[in-house]
Amino acid sequence: MENQRPSINLSKQRDFGEIFNATFDILRTDYRFILRVLLMYAGPFLLISAILGAYYQQNSFQMFQFKNGGVDLNMFTWVYLATILAGLVSNVMLVGTIASYMKLYKENGAGNFAPEDVWKTVSKSFFPLFGTVVLMILMMVVPVFILLVLGALLGAVGVLFMMLVVMVFLAYLGPSVSLAFVAQVCERLNPGEAIGRSFKITHTAWWWNFLLIIVFFLIAYLAGLIIQIPQVVMTMSSMMHGFDGGDPSNSGMVFIIVSTVCTFLSSIVMSIPYFGLSIHYFSLVEKKESPSLHNKINDIR
């Protein structure tokens, strides 16, 4: 068990500013424990994903052939598929660890649970969360494919119109399902139930949810962009070197190391929005269902 630390009450309604402040208060007061569990449980998967991504990116400089405007089909190798799978698993572990931490934080308070408790919740939630990710991908890909096919049948104007419809559809879907992960972990739901639960509690607060996502992810994106500056510089340098007729793989190992470190650190930074969305979830549940009030009434009885 960890030493007692200041706890923030998550069983209350919050407006945008209060959600924002509570998120960074938790990160500020409990950052050591948060980093510890993220590095222990999500860290190895994020590292593997970062290494595979860097390796694939480095080799893609050689895979792309600029002959006749075509692209070498070698890009679809096992490395590419492994990179995609590793990315999915690492993201599931990241959101699962955060949701598990937030669940235990709400139930027990800071310092009243150990990393092992977080792992127990993460391990039980992994496959349901992975199923939710797969279901979300299908919810996006299948309608988008159908809409684009319909647009192609209608000609150029139809394609442009359907692309606009796709953008609106994805913009609506994203905020609507954004709370599915924390709902699934906290309420032990299956993938379909988790997505349905997210739709239910966000439909009357969609704009607030959309705004929170934009602000939190913009902050995380800008911070991650700063972290990835060395990677961007090396990427541009390797590409220019290849265009000049040189071998972009000459600095391959250096690029892989720099890219891995930058991607790993930026992935940790990208966890910030999920803390904010978790607090938003607790706030919406409290607003709609008042579970803490019901508990107080039951205690009095």
N, C-alpha and C positions, 0 to 999 in steps of 0.2 A: 504494500500500500504506500502511496506517495504522501509526502508531507502536505498538511492542510494549506490550501491556497484560497484567495478570495474567489467566491463563486458569484455568478450572475444568474438571476432568476430568469429562466427561459419560458416559464408558464405564465406569460402575460402578452397582451396585445401591444404591438409596436408599430409606429409609423416609419416612414422611410429613414429619417434621420436617426431614430432610435435603433433600427436594425443595423444601420451602418456603424453607429458607435458601439453597439454591443458586440458586433463581429470583431472589431479591432481591439476592444477591451479584452475579449477572450484570447485573441492571438497574442496580445501584449503580456497578459498576466500568466498565461499557461504555455508560452511558446516552447519551453524546454521539453515539456511532456509531449506536446503536439509533434515537434520535430522528431522526438524519440520514436513515437509509434509510427509516424510516416516513414521514417528511414528503416525501421525494423520490418514493417509488413508490406508497405508499398514500394519502398526503396529498391529492393533487389529486382523487382519486375520493371520498375522505371529505368533502372540501369541497363538491364538486358534490352529493353525496347530502344533506349538511346544508342547503345552500341550497334544494334542491328540497323537502326536508321542511318547512323553515320557511315556504316560499312556500305549499305546500299547506295547512299547518296554519292559516296566517293566512287563506287564502281559504275554508277549511272553516267558519270562523265565519259566513260569509255563505251558504255552500252549504246548511247545515242549515236546513230550514224547519220550524218547530214548528206547522205547520197540520195539524190532524186526526191528529196524532201521527205523521205521515209524515216521510220523509227525501227531500230533493231528489236525484234521480238524477244531477244534474250533478257530484256528488262523484266519479263514475267518469269522470273526464276523462283526457286524455293526461298531465296533470301527476301524477295519482295513479299511473298505470302507469309513468311515467318515474321517479317516486320509488321504486317497488318495484324496478325494474330497477337504478337507481343504488345502492340499498341492497345488492342482491345482489352487484353488481360490486365495490363498495367493501369489502365484507366478505371477498370472495374475495381481493382485493389485500392486505388486512390480514393474513389468516391465511397467505397465500402468502409475503408478505415476512417474516413472523416465522419460518415453517417453513424458508424458504431461509436466513435468518440463522443459525438454530440448527443446520442441517445443516452450513453452512460453519464455524461456531464449533466444532462437534464434530470436524470433519475437520482443520481448520487451526489452531485456537486463536485467541484474541482478537488483533486487530491484524495478522493474517497474511492477510487478504483485504480487498478494497476494495468500495465500494458497487457498482461495476460488476459484480463477481462475484455479488453478491446479485441484481442485475437480470437477469443471464443465467439464473439459476435460476428466478426469478419468472416471467420471460417464457415459459420452457419449460413451466412448471407451470400457467399461468393457465387454459387451456381444460380440462385434466383436472380441476383443482380446481372449476371452474364446473360441470362435468358431475357431480362428486361432490355438490355442493350441490343440484343439480336432483334427483339420485337420492335423496338424503336427504329432500327435501321430498315426493317421491312415496311413499317408505317410510312417512312419517308421515300424509300426507293420505289416501291410498287406504284403508288399514286403518281409520283413524278414521271415514271416511265410511261404510264398510261396517258398522262396529259401530254407529254412530248410526242408520243405516237399520234394522238389525235390532232395535235398541232401540225405535224408533218403532213397529215392527210389533207389539211386545209390550205397548205401552201405556206409561203413566206410570212404572210400576215398572221396566219394561224399559229405558226411557230412563235412569233414575237408575243402574241396574245397569251399563249399557253405558258411561255416563260415567265410572263408577268404573274399569271395565276399561280405558278409553281413558287415564285418568290413570296407571294402573299401567304400561300399555304404553309410553307416552311417557317415563315415569320410568326404565324399563329401557332403552329404545332410546337415549336421550341419552348416558349414559356409555359405552354399548357402541360407539357410532360416533364418540366424541369424539376419538379419536386417528387418525382416517382421514386428516386433512389432512397431519399431519406424516409419517405413514407413506407417504403418496402422494408427497410431495416427496423424502423421504430414500431411498425404494426405487424410485422411478419406476414407480408402479403406475397402472393404469387405475382408473376410479371403482369398479367392482365389486370389484376386487382390494383396493383401499384399504379399503373398508368391511369386507370379509371379514377382512382383516388386523387391523383394529381389534377386531372381534369376537373373533378368535383370541387376541390378546394380553391382552385385558381380562377374558375370561370367568372366569378364576380369581382376578382381583383387582378384581371389579366394585365391591365396597363401598368399597375404597380409592379407586378412580377416582371413584365417586360423591361421597365425602367431599371429595376434592381439588377437584372441580368446585364443590361447594357453598361451600367456604371461599374459593377464589380468586375466584369470581364475586361472592360476597357482599362481599368487600373492594373489588373493582372497582366494584360497583354502588353501595356507600355513598360511595366517592370521587366517582363520577360524579354521584350525587345532590346532593352538595354543590356541584359545578360547575354543575349545572343549576338551582340555586335562583333565579337571576335570570330564567331562562326560565319557570319555574313561576309565579313572581309575575306576570310580564307576561301569561302565558296566562290566569290567573285574573282579572286586571284587565280583559283584553279581553273575556272571556266575560261578566263582570258588567256591563261597560259595554253589551254587546249586549243583555243581559236587561233593562236599564233603558231600552231604546229608543234607545240611541245607536248610532253606527256604529263597530264594532270595528276597521274598517280605517283609522281616523284616525291611529293610531300604527303603521301597517303596516310601514313601512320600518325603524323602530326595532326592532320585534318581530323582523323577519326577520334583522337584523344580530345581535341578542342571541341569538336562537335558533340561528343558524348557528354562532356562536362557541362557545356552550355545548355544542351537539351535537358539534362537531368535537373539542373538548377531551375530552369524555367518551368519544368513540370511541377516542381515543388511550389513555386510561386503561383502557378495556375490552380492550386488548391484553395486559394483564398475565396473565390466566389462560392464554393460549395459550403463553406462555413456560413456565409451570409444567407444562402438559400435555405440552409437548415434552420436558422433562426427565423426566417420568414415563414417557413412551414409551421413551426411551433406557434408563431403569432397568428397565422390564419386559422389553425385548428382551435386555438383559444378563442378567437373571435367568433367562429361559427358554432363551436360545440361546448365551449367553456368547461373542459374536463377538470381543471383545477377547482372551479367553483363547485362542481358536483362532488368532487372528493371531499371538500370542506364540509358540505352539507351532510354527506355520509358519515364523516367523522363525528359530527355533532350528534347525529342519530345513534 
